[in-house]
Amino acid sequence: MTQHTTHHVIRVKRTAYPQLQQAVASGQLQPTQENLDVMDQGQVYQPVPQLLNAQNLVHDRELKLGTLTIAGEFSRVPEQEHTSIITASLGVYRQYPGVYPLLTALLVPMLPADEAAWLAGVRAAVAQGRQLAAGADMVDDIWVPTDWLRDRTRLIGLAGDWFIVLYFAQPDRRTVPEGRAVVGLDIGLSPLATAAAGQQQLATWPVAEPTVPAGEWAEVRALAETLSYAAARAALEDLMVHVLPQAGTLVMEQIDYVKFRGDFTATARRRAVADFHQSWMPQRAHARGITVMRVSPAFTSQICSQCRAHTLGTRQGPTFTCPQGHILNAHFNAAKNLVRRYWGQQARARRLT
């Protein structure tokens, strides 16, 4: 096994833009022609060594890059990377007290009374203020920290917006995958994701998302959103742990989130689904030597995966029903159709050659 790196792109909050523009003007951020292979366009900037050598996560929404203060949602990385950046920042990193029980409370069903008690707990945590942390509390599992590659940190300016790219070492790079199955992965919102490995169905567990009143204090709302994201991340991490050892090929949907209508895109970003689908799962699969294929999801939720012909069925809630008598979980059916489409593409490729 050889070392592999993962990268994660985080949008910088606009409050940091003037400081970044000044850093470019003063030469603290140097334009470079590096091809990071993380975004199609944009100008890459390399911070000077004094900034790179003095990086710490102050809290989940603020990174100190030397003299620069970078505002962003730095919890929007997988749990191991989040643990790694916090561990490397201990002595500086601050967290609200009691966030671990608030996080794990979201991993079980909630009644209205439970939601009210949870929101009261969030308010109480914010009222106490952030305190120096002894470890990573915003994760539900214990992770062995990997190396946060501070010298690889880069900033990207694109169309008036700024992004920061963080890199982490992953020592578990494999050239041959552990499993051999062709696994289809259907994403959604309830459940967040469903995998089909042969006739085995794997899905994320339900994650509660309590409603926060519109008039709530901004800091309470921000912590509630971070906790909800972390709970969804935990469910998706658990799915990865079960799927990746089985997969030799991972078949995922080709989705352009920009073109989605309605609130799917916003909800997918809020509930970690977009990050999981676009970044985490493909990078984890690549590190394990798993082939990742993207296929069109068109009609995968409307046709029966059990019929040889492309029989149109009907969906009612979580149940898909075929006129030929097949009844399946709708998400499992869609995931199986992704695998079916993959095999169809492979057959066409063989005929062409």
C-alpha positions as CSV (number, residue, x, y, z in Angstrom):
1,M,0.0,0.0,0.0
2,T,1.2,3.5,-0.8
3,Q,0.2,6.9,0.6
4,H,-2.8,8.6,-1.0
5,T,-4.1,12.1,-0.4
6,T,-7.7,13.4,-0.1
7,H,-8.6,17.0,-0.8
8,H,-11.7,19.0,0.3
9,V,-12.9,22.3,-1.2
10,I,-14.6,24.7,1.2
11,R,-16.3,27.9,0.2
12,V,-14.9,30.9,1.9
13,K,-17.4,33.3,3.5
14,R,-17.6,36.7,1.9
15,T,-16.6,38.4,5.2
16,A,-13.0,37.2,4.5
17,Y,-12.8,38.4,0.9
18,P,-11.3,41.9,1.6
19,Q,-8.6,40.3,3.7
20,L,-7.8,37.8,0.9
21,Q,-7.7,40.5,-1.8
22,Q,-5.3,42.5,0.4
23,A,-3.1,39.4,0.9
24,V,-2.9,39.0,-2.9
25,A,-1.9,42.7,-3.2
26,S,0.8,42.4,-0.5
27,G,2.2,39.1,-1.9
28,Q,1.1,36.9,0.9
29,L,-0.9,34.9,-1.6
30,Q,1.1,34.1,-4.7
31,P,-0.6,33.2,-8.0
32,T,0.5,29.8,-9.3
33,Q,-0.1,27.7,-12.4
34,E,-0.6,24.6,-10.4
35,N,-3.2,22.2,-11.7
36,L,-5.0,21.0,-8.5
37,D,-7.5,18.9,-10.4
38,V,-10.2,20.0,-7.9
39,M,-12.0,22.7,-10.0
40,D,-12.3,23.2,-13.7
41,Q,-11.4,26.9,-13.6
42,G,-10.1,29.6,-11.3
43,Q,-6.8,31.2,-10.2
44,V,-4.9,29.1,-7.7
45,Y,-3.0,31.0,-5.0
46,Q,-0.2,29.5,-2.8
47,P,0.2,31.1,0.7
48,V,3.7,32.1,1.6
49,P,5.5,29.7,4.0
50,Q,4.9,31.9,7.0
51,L,1.1,31.4,6.5
52,L,1.3,27.7,5.6
53,N,3.4,27.0,8.7
54,A,0.9,28.7,11.1
55,Q,-2.4,27.1,10.3
56,N,-4.9,26.2,13.0
57,L,-8.7,25.6,13.2
58,V,-10.0,28.2,15.7
59,H,-13.5,26.7,15.6
60,D,-15.7,24.9,13.1
61,R,-16.3,28.1,11.1
62,E,-12.9,29.8,11.3
63,L,-9.4,28.8,10.2
64,K,-6.4,31.0,11.0
65,L,-3.9,30.9,8.1
66,G,-1.1,32.8,9.7
67,T,-2.3,36.4,10.0
68,L,-5.3,35.6,7.7
69,T,-8.7,34.7,9.2
70,I,-10.6,32.4,6.8
71,A,-14.3,32.1,7.5
72,G,-16.0,28.9,6.2
73,E,-17.8,25.7,7.2
74,F,-14.8,23.6,8.1
75,S,-16.9,20.8,9.4
76,R,-17.9,20.0,5.8
77,V,-15.2,17.3,5.5
78,P,-15.4,13.6,6.4
79,E,-15.1,12.6,10.0
80,Q,-11.5,11.4,9.9
81,E,-10.3,14.6,8.2
82,H,-12.3,16.6,10.7
83,T,-10.7,14.7,13.5
84,S,-7.3,15.2,12.0
85,I,-7.6,19.0,11.6
86,I,-8.9,19.4,15.2
87,T,-6.2,17.1,16.7
88,A,-3.6,19.2,14.9
89,S,-5.1,22.4,16.3
90,L,-5.6,21.4,19.9
91,G,-4.6,24.2,22.3
92,V,-6.3,26.6,19.9
93,Y,-9.5,24.9,18.7
94,R,-12.6,25.8,20.7
95,Q,-16.0,24.1,20.8
96,Y,-19.3,24.6,22.5
97,P,-19.6,22.3,25.5
98,G,-21.9,19.3,25.3
99,V,-22.1,19.0,21.5
100,Y,-21.5,15.2,21.5
101,P,-24.8,14.3,23.2
102,L,-26.5,16.9,21.0
103,L,-25.1,15.2,17.9
104,T,-25.9,11.6,18.9
105,A,-29.5,12.7,19.9
106,L,-30.1,13.3,16.2
107,L,-29.3,9.7,15.3
108,V,-32.5,8.4,16.8
109,P,-36.2,9.3,16.0
110,M,-37.4,12.4,17.7
111,L,-40.9,13.4,18.9
112,P,-41.8,17.1,19.1
113,A,-41.0,17.1,22.9
114,D,-37.5,15.6,22.0
115,E,-37.0,18.4,19.4
116,A,-37.9,21.1,21.9
117,A,-35.5,19.6,24.5
118,W,-32.7,19.3,21.9
119,L,-33.1,23.0,20.8
120,A,-33.0,24.0,24.5
121,G,-29.7,22.1,24.7
122,V,-28.3,24.0,21.7
123,R,-29.3,27.3,23.2
124,A,-27.6,26.3,26.5
125,A,-24.4,25.3,24.8
126,V,-24.2,28.6,22.9
127,A,-24.9,30.6,26.1
128,Q,-21.9,29.0,27.7
129,G,-19.7,30.0,24.8
130,R,-16.9,28.1,23.0
131,Q,-14.3,26.6,25.2
132,L,-10.9,25.0,24.5
133,A,-11.5,21.5,23.4
134,A,-9.7,18.3,24.4
135,G,-10.6,16.4,21.3
136,A,-13.0,16.0,18.4
137,D,-16.6,16.0,19.8
138,M,-18.5,16.7,16.5
139,V,-18.1,13.0,15.4
140,D,-19.9,9.9,16.6
141,D,-17.0,7.5,16.2
142,I,-13.4,7.3,17.3
143,W,-11.1,7.9,14.3
144,V,-7.3,7.6,14.1
145,P,-6.1,11.1,13.0
146,T,-4.2,11.2,9.7
147,D,-1.8,13.9,8.6
148,W,-3.2,17.3,7.7
149,L,-0.9,18.4,5.0
150,R,-0.6,22.1,5.9
151,D,2.0,22.8,3.2
152,R,-0.6,21.8,0.5
153,T,-3.3,24.3,1.5
154,R,-4.3,26.4,-1.5
155,L,-6.8,29.2,-2.2
156,I,-8.8,29.5,-5.4
157,G,-10.4,32.7,-6.8
158,L,-13.2,32.0,-9.2
159,A,-15.7,34.5,-10.7
160,G,-15.4,36.7,-7.7
161,D,-15.7,33.9,-5.1
162,W,-13.0,32.3,-3.0
163,F,-12.5,28.7,-2.0
164,I,-9.9,27.0,0.2
165,V,-8.5,23.5,-0.5
166,L,-7.3,21.4,2.4
167,Y,-5.3,18.2,1.9
168,F,-4.9,15.1,4.1
169,A,-2.7,12.0,3.9
170,Q,-4.4,8.6,3.6
171,P,-2.0,5.7,4.1
172,D,-4.5,3.0,3.0
173,R,-4.0,3.3,-0.7
174,R,-4.7,0.0,-2.5
175,T,-4.1,-1.0,-6.1
176,V,-6.5,-3.9,-5.9
177,P,-9.9,-3.5,-4.2
178,E,-10.8,-5.7,-1.3
179,G,-14.2,-6.7,-2.7
180,R,-15.4,-7.7,-6.2
181,A,-19.1,-6.6,-6.3
182,V,-20.5,-4.1,-8.6
183,V,-22.4,-1.8,-6.2
184,G,-25.0,0.8,-7.3
185,L,-25.5,3.9,-5.1
186,D,-28.7,5.9,-5.2
187,I,-28.7,9.2,-3.4
188,G,-31.8,10.9,-2.0
189,L,-32.9,12.7,1.1
190,S,-34.9,10.0,3.0
191,P,-32.9,7.9,3.2
192,L,-29.8,9.9,2.4
193,A,-28.3,7.1,0.3
194,T,-29.1,3.5,-0.6
195,A,-26.7,0.9,-2.0
196,A,-27.4,-2.3,-3.9
197,A,-24.7,-5.0,-3.8
198,G,-26.3,-7.9,-5.6
199,Q,-29.5,-8.7,-3.7
200,Q,-28.2,-7.0,-0.6
201,Q,-29.7,-3.6,0.3
202,L,-27.7,-1.1,2.4
203,A,-29.1,2.2,3.4
204,T,-28.4,5.1,5.8
205,W,-30.3,5.2,9.0
206,P,-32.9,7.9,9.6
207,V,-31.5,11.2,10.9
208,A,-33.6,13.7,12.7
209,E,-33.6,17.4,11.6
210,P,-35.4,19.5,14.2
211,T,-37.0,22.7,12.9
212,V,-35.3,25.8,14.2
213,P,-37.6,28.8,14.5
214,A,-37.0,31.6,11.9
215,G,-36.5,34.2,14.7
216,E,-33.8,32.1,16.5
217,W,-30.5,33.8,17.4
218,A,-28.1,33.4,14.5
219,E,-25.4,31.6,16.6
220,V,-28.0,29.0,17.8
221,R,-29.2,28.5,14.2
222,A,-25.5,28.1,13.1
223,L,-24.8,25.5,15.7
224,A,-28.0,23.6,15.0
225,E,-27.1,23.5,11.3
226,T,-23.6,22.2,12.1
227,L,-25.0,19.5,14.3
228,S,-27.6,18.4,11.7
229,Y,-24.9,18.3,9.1
230,A,-22.6,16.2,11.4
231,A,-25.4,13.8,12.1
232,A,-26.1,13.2,8.4
233,R,-22.3,12.9,7.9
234,A,-22.3,10.1,10.5
235,A,-25.0,8.2,8.8
236,L,-23.2,8.5,5.4
237,E,-19.9,7.5,6.9
238,D,-21.5,4.4,8.3
239,L,-22.8,3.5,4.9
240,M,-19.3,3.9,3.4
241,V,-17.8,1.6,6.1
242,H,-20.2,-1.2,5.0
243,V,-20.1,-0.6,1.2
244,L,-16.5,-0.1,0.4
245,P,-15.1,-3.5,1.6
246,Q,-17.6,-5.2,-0.8
247,A,-17.1,-3.1,-3.9
248,G,-14.8,-3.7,-6.8
249,T,-16.8,-1.2,-8.9
250,L,-18.9,1.6,-7.6
251,V,-21.7,2.9,-9.9
252,M,-22.9,6.4,-9.0
253,E,-25.3,8.8,-10.5
254,Q,-24.1,11.6,-12.8
255,I,-25.8,14.6,-11.3
256,D,-25.5,18.3,-12.1
257,Y,-26.7,20.0,-8.9
258,V,-26.9,23.4,-10.6
259,K,-29.7,22.3,-12.9
260,F,-31.9,20.8,-10.2
261,R,-35.2,22.6,-9.6
262,G,-36.9,22.9,-6.2
263,D,-35.1,22.6,-2.9
264,F,-33.2,19.3,-3.5
265,T,-29.8,20.9,-4.1
266,A,-30.0,23.2,-1.0
267,T,-31.2,20.3,1.1
268,A,-28.6,17.9,-0.3
269,R,-25.8,20.4,0.6
270,R,-27.3,21.0,4.1
271,R,-27.5,17.3,4.8
272,A,-24.1,16.3,3.5
273,V,-25.5,14.4,0.6
274,A,-23.9,16.5,-2.1
275,D,-20.4,16.4,-0.4
276,F,-20.7,12.7,0.0
277,H,-21.8,12.1,-3.5
278,Q,-19.4,14.5,-5.3
279,S,-16.3,14.1,-3.1
280,W,-16.1,11.8,-0.1
281,M,-17.3,8.5,-1.6
282,P,-15.4,8.7,-4.9
283,Q,-12.2,9.7,-3.1
284,R,-12.6,6.9,-0.5
285,A,-13.3,4.4,-3.3
286,H,-10.2,5.6,-5.3
287,A,-8.0,5.2,-2.2
288,R,-9.1,1.5,-2.0
289,G,-8.5,0.8,-5.7
290,I,-12.2,0.7,-6.5
291,T,-13.3,1.7,-10.0
292,V,-15.9,4.5,-9.9
293,M,-18.3,4.8,-12.8
294,R,-20.9,7.6,-13.3
295,V,-24.1,6.8,-15.2
296,S,-27.2,8.7,-16.1
297,P,-29.9,8.4,-13.5
298,A,-32.7,9.0,-16.0
299,F,-35.7,6.7,-15.5
300,T,-33.9,4.6,-12.9
301,S,-36.7,5.3,-10.4
302,Q,-39.4,4.5,-13.0
303,I,-38.4,1.2,-14.5
304,C,-38.4,-2.3,-12.8
305,S,-34.9,-3.6,-12.1
306,Q,-36.3,-7.2,-12.0
307,C,-37.8,-7.4,-15.5
308,R,-35.7,-8.1,-18.5
309,A,-37.7,-5.6,-20.5
310,H,-37.7,-1.9,-19.3
311,T,-41.1,-2.2,-17.6
312,L,-42.5,1.0,-16.3
313,G,-43.8,0.8,-12.8
314,T,-45.3,3.1,-10.2
315,R,-43.9,4.5,-7.0
316,Q,-45.9,5.2,-3.9
317,G,-43.8,6.6,-1.1
318,P,-40.8,4.2,-0.5
319,T,-42.4,1.3,-2.5
320,F,-42.0,0.6,-6.2
321,T,-44.6,-1.7,-7.9
322,C,-44.2,-3.3,-11.3
323,P,-47.2,-4.4,-13.4
324,Q,-45.5,-7.9,-13.6
325,G,-45.9,-8.3,-9.8
326,H,-42.5,-7.2,-8.6
327,I,-42.6,-5.1,-5.4
328,L,-39.3,-3.5,-4.2
329,N,-38.0,-0.7,-2.1
330,A,-38.0,2.3,-4.5
331,H,-34.4,3.4,-3.6
332,F,-33.1,-0.2,-3.8
333,N,-34.8,-0.5,-7.2
334,A,-33.1,2.7,-8.5
335,A,-29.7,1.5,-7.2
336,K,-30.1,-1.8,-8.9
337,N,-31.0,0.0,-12.2
338,L,-27.7,1.9,-11.9
339,V,-25.9,-1.4,-11.9
340,R,-28.0,-2.6,-14.8
341,R,-27.2,0.5,-16.8
342,Y,-23.5,0.0,-16.1
343,W,-23.6,-3.5,-17.4
344,G,-25.4,-2.3,-20.5
345,Q,-22.7,0.3,-21.1
346,Q,-20.0,-2.4,-20.7
347,A,-21.8,-4.7,-23.2
348,R,-22.1,-1.9,-25.8
349,A,-18.4,-1.1,-25.3
350,R,-17.5,-4.7,-26.0
351,R,-19.6,-4.8,-29.2
352,L,-17.9,-1.6,-30.4
353,T,-14.5,-3.1,-30.0
